[in-house]
Amino acid sequence: MKLSFLGATYEAHFEDVQVTDTENIGTYRGAPLKRKAFKVPSHPHHRTQLTYRGVKYTQDV
């Protein structure tokens, strides 16, 4: 997905989140409620060159 902010364009990358039902924890209005476990994949951080008011610096993102 391409996004832009204040004239700077960038590409958004969305991670896949794995969801699994773990157990029933009760009922709400007759419908069963289940607890969910989420697993988000980790990704390595990288250094990015940024500019603030004309001054360049690097940042871990």
N, C-alpha and C positions, 0 to 999 in steps of 0.2 A: 504494500500500500504506500503510495507516495503522499507525503505531507509537506506543508510549508509553514514557516513562521517568520514573520518580519522579512520576507523576501528570500530566506534561506530554505532550500528544499532538502528533504532527506527521505530515506526509505525506512519504513517501520517494519520491524520483524517481530512476529508474535510467536511465542513458544507454545508447544502443545502441552496441555496439562492433562495428566491421566487421573481419572476419577474412578474410585471403586467404593461400592457400598460395603460397610463393614458389619453393621448389626442393626437390628430393630431396636429403637429406644422407646417406642410407645405408639400411641395413636392420637390423631387430631381430627375431630369430626368424622370419625370412622375410617379415616385413611391411615395406613401405617407410615410411621416416620422412621427413616433410616439415617444413621450417621454415615458421613462420607469421608473418605481419606483422599487427599490430593497429593500428587507427586509432581513437582515442578523440576524439569531438568536444569541442572546448573550449567552455566556457560562461563568461559574464561573472560576476564576483564581485559580490555585493551586500552591503550593510550590514544587520546584524540586531541588533535590540534584545534584549539578554540581561539576566538578573538573577542575581546571586550574593549570597546571604545578605541579600537586601533592597536591595542596591545595583545600580542599573541602569547599564549601559554598552553601547556598540555595538562590533560586531566584524565584520570582513570575513569572509564565508564563501563 
